[in-house]
Amino acid sequence: MDTAKRFARSACAIANSLDIVGDKWSLLVVRDLLHGKRTYGELARSPERIPTNLLADRLERLVSAGIVTRTPYQQRPVRYAYTLTPKGRALGDVLLAFVRWGKQYIPGTLTLKQAPAGGEVAAPAANSRRARAKRAG
């Protein structure tokens, strides 16, 4: 009996991760959820202005992948609050790696603390290993 999982391209961890969150928008949705946004409207008002049809699609993909959970907070019409699962919160380290790389190699990029008002551009420092160690110590 063959128990090996069938992958879309290969068993490569990078390829499979990109199949889930490697599009133009998914990690930005995760970033915003890490920053405390919870509703569709809050996510739609992000600085990058994700088109609403793409936002709906990405949220559905992230829910299906177990990265985000959706809980109704209003019945008529039904509206949902979105939160990251532990699997989704673990992407904070990935986003911090992007922040470090961008700051080092893309001149003019900003972190959250440096961004103009309302311009969220980086994962919060509270998710970094260094910040967690500092709070624990």
MIVO-660247 format. One record per residue (C-alpha): residue in one letter; x, y, z; residue number from 1. Coordinates in nm, 2 decimals. Example, Ala and Ser with C-alpha at 12.3 -4.5 7.8 and 13.67 -1.06 7.14 Angstrom:
REM MIVO-660247
+----+--------+--------+--------+-----+
: aa :     px :     py :     pz :   i :
+----+--------+--------+--------+-----+
:  a :   1.23 :  -0.45 :   0.78 :   1 :
:  s :   1.37 :  -0.11 :   0.71 :   2 :
+----+--------+--------+--------+-----+
//
This chain:
REM MIVO-660247
+----+--------+--------+--------+-----+
: aa :     px :     py :     pz :   i :
+----+--------+--------+--------+-----+
:  m :   0.00 :   0.00 :   0.00 :   1 :
:  d :   0.14 :   0.34 :  -0.11 :   2 :
:  t :   0.11 :   0.59 :   0.18 :   3 :
:  a :   0.32 :   0.86 :   0.03 :   4 :
:  k :   0.13 :   1.19 :  -0.02 :   5 :
:  r :   0.09 :   1.31 :  -0.37 :   6 :
:  f :   0.21 :   1.66 :  -0.42 :   7 :
:  a :   0.12 :   1.90 :  -0.70 :   8 :
:  r :   0.48 :   1.96 :  -0.81 :   9 :
:  s :   0.72 :   1.77 :  -0.58 :  10 :
:  a :   0.78 :   1.69 :  -0.22 :  11 :
:  c :   0.99 :   2.00 :  -0.18 :  12 :
:  a :   0.88 :   2.20 :   0.14 :  13 :
:  i :   0.94 :   2.53 :  -0.04 :  14 :
:  a :   0.73 :   2.43 :  -0.34 :  15 :
:  n :   0.44 :   2.30 :  -0.12 :  16 :
:  s :   0.45 :   2.61 :   0.11 :  17 :
:  l :   0.44 :   2.83 :  -0.20 :  18 :
:  d :   0.14 :   2.64 :  -0.33 :  19 :
:  i :  -0.05 :   2.75 :  -0.01 :  20 :
:  v :   0.08 :   3.10 :   0.06 :  21 :
:  g :   0.30 :   3.19 :  -0.24 :  22 :
:  d :   0.05 :   3.42 :  -0.42 :  23 :
:  k :   0.06 :   3.80 :  -0.42 :  24 :
:  w :  -0.19 :   3.84 :  -0.13 :  25 :
:  s :  -0.20 :   3.55 :   0.12 :  26 :
:  l :   0.09 :   3.66 :   0.33 :  27 :
:  l :  -0.04 :   4.02 :   0.34 :  28 :
:  v :  -0.37 :   3.88 :   0.48 :  29 :
:  v :  -0.17 :   3.69 :   0.74 :  30 :
:  r :   0.03 :   4.00 :   0.82 :  31 :
:  d :  -0.29 :   4.20 :   0.88 :  32 :
:  l :  -0.44 :   3.92 :   1.10 :  33 :
:  l :  -0.12 :   3.93 :   1.30 :  34 :
:  h :  -0.17 :   4.30 :   1.35 :  35 :
:  g :  -0.51 :   4.24 :   1.49 :  36 :
:  k :  -0.75 :   4.30 :   1.20 :  37 :
:  r :  -1.04 :   4.05 :   1.22 :  38 :
:  t :  -1.32 :   4.14 :   0.98 :  39 :
:  y :  -1.35 :   4.13 :   0.61 :  40 :
:  g :  -1.39 :   4.51 :   0.60 :  41 :
:  e :  -1.08 :   4.57 :   0.81 :  42 :
:  l :  -0.88 :   4.34 :   0.58 :  43 :
:  a :  -1.02 :   4.51 :   0.27 :  44 :
:  r :  -0.89 :   4.85 :   0.39 :  45 :
:  s :  -0.53 :   4.74 :   0.40 :  46 :
:  p :  -0.28 :   4.98 :   0.23 :  47 :
:  e :  -0.24 :   4.74 :  -0.06 :  48 :
:  r :  -0.61 :   4.75 :  -0.14 :  49 :
:  i :  -0.66 :   4.39 :  -0.23 :  50 :
:  p :  -0.96 :   4.35 :  -0.47 :  51 :
:  t :  -1.26 :   4.22 :  -0.28 :  52 :
:  n :  -1.30 :   3.91 :  -0.50 :  53 :
:  l :  -0.94 :   3.81 :  -0.44 :  54 :
:  l :  -0.97 :   3.88 :  -0.06 :  55 :
:  a :  -1.27 :   3.64 :  -0.05 :  56 :
:  d :  -1.08 :   3.38 :  -0.24 :  57 :
:  r :  -0.76 :   3.41 :  -0.03 :  58 :
:  l :  -0.96 :   3.39 :   0.30 :  59 :
:  e :  -1.13 :   3.08 :   0.17 :  60 :
:  r :  -0.79 :   2.92 :   0.08 :  61 :
:  l :  -0.64 :   3.01 :   0.41 :  62 :
:  v :  -0.94 :   2.86 :   0.60 :  63 :
:  s :  -0.92 :   2.54 :   0.39 :  64 :
:  a :  -0.54 :   2.52 :   0.46 :  65 :
:  g :  -0.60 :   2.54 :   0.83 :  66 :
:  i :  -0.42 :   2.88 :   0.86 :  67 :
:  v :  -0.72 :   3.09 :   0.94 :  68 :
:  t :  -1.05 :   3.02 :   1.12 :  69 :
:  r :  -1.38 :   3.19 :   1.05 :  70 :
:  t :  -1.64 :   3.25 :   1.32 :  71 :
:  p :  -1.97 :   3.42 :   1.26 :  72 :
:  y :  -2.02 :   3.74 :   1.47 :  73 :
:  q :  -2.34 :   3.86 :   1.30 :  74 :
:  q :  -2.63 :   3.65 :   1.16 :  75 :
:  r :  -2.83 :   3.88 :   0.92 :  76 :
:  p :  -2.64 :   3.91 :   0.70 :  77 :
:  v :  -2.39 :   3.66 :   0.81 :  78 :
:  r :  -2.05 :   3.82 :   0.88 :  79 :
:  y :  -1.74 :   3.65 :   1.00 :  80 :
:  a :  -1.44 :   3.73 :   1.22 :  81 :
:  y :  -1.11 :   3.58 :   1.10 :  82 :
:  t :  -0.83 :   3.46 :   1.33 :  83 :
:  l :  -0.51 :   3.28 :   1.28 :  84 :
:  t :  -0.47 :   2.92 :   1.40 :  85 :
:  p :  -0.14 :   2.82 :   1.56 :  86 :
:  k :  -0.03 :   2.71 :   1.21 :  87 :
:  g :  -0.11 :   3.06 :   1.08 :  88 :
:  r :   0.06 :   3.24 :   1.37 :  89 :
:  a :   0.37 :   3.03 :   1.30 :  90 :
:  l :   0.39 :   3.22 :   0.97 :  91 :
:  g :   0.49 :   3.53 :   1.17 :  92 :
:  d :   0.85 :   3.40 :   1.17 :  93 :
:  v :   0.84 :   3.38 :   0.79 :  94 :
:  l :   0.71 :   3.74 :   0.77 :  95 :
:  l :   0.99 :   3.86 :   1.00 :  96 :
:  a :   1.24 :   3.69 :   0.77 :  97 :
:  f :   1.09 :   3.89 :   0.48 :  98 :
:  v :   1.11 :   4.21 :   0.68 :  99 :
:  r :   1.48 :   4.15 :   0.76 : 100 :
:  w :   1.56 :   4.07 :   0.40 : 101 :
:  g :   1.36 :   4.36 :   0.26 : 102 :
:  k :   1.52 :   4.61 :   0.50 : 103 :
:  q :   1.87 :   4.48 :   0.40 : 104 :
:  y :   1.83 :   4.45 :   0.03 : 105 :
:  i :   1.54 :   4.68 :  -0.08 : 106 :
:  p :   1.63 :   5.04 :  -0.02 : 107 :
:  g :   1.34 :   5.25 :   0.12 : 108 :
:  t :   1.14 :   4.97 :   0.27 : 109 :
:  l :   0.98 :   5.03 :   0.61 : 110 :
:  t :   0.89 :   4.83 :   0.92 : 111 :
:  l :   0.58 :   4.89 :   1.11 : 112 :
:  k :   0.74 :   5.13 :   1.36 : 113 :
:  q :   0.88 :   5.34 :   1.07 : 114 :
:  a :   0.56 :   5.34 :   0.86 : 115 :
:  p :   0.35 :   5.65 :   0.81 : 116 :
:  a :   0.02 :   5.65 :   1.01 : 117 :
:  g :  -0.20 :   5.37 :   0.88 : 118 :
:  g :   0.07 :   5.21 :   0.67 : 119 :
:  e :   0.12 :   4.87 :   0.82 : 120 :
:  v :   0.40 :   4.70 :   0.64 : 121 :
:  a :   0.57 :   4.45 :   0.86 : 122 :
:  a :   0.49 :   4.18 :   1.11 : 123 :
:  p :   0.48 :   4.31 :   1.47 : 124 :
:  a :   0.80 :   4.28 :   1.68 : 125 :
:  a :   0.59 :   4.09 :   1.94 : 126 :
:  n :   0.61 :   3.79 :   1.72 : 127 :
:  s :   0.99 :   3.78 :   1.69 : 128 :
:  r :   1.19 :   3.52 :   1.89 : 129 :
:  r :   1.40 :   3.80 :   2.02 : 130 :
:  a :   1.10 :   4.00 :   2.16 : 131 :
:  r :   0.95 :   3.68 :   2.31 : 132 :
:  a :   1.28 :   3.60 :   2.48 : 133 :
:  k :   1.31 :   3.96 :   2.61 : 134 :
:  r :   0.96 :   3.94 :   2.76 : 135 :
:  a :   1.03 :   3.60 :   2.92 : 136 :
:  g :   1.37 :   3.71 :   3.06 : 137 :
+----+--------+--------+--------+-----+
//
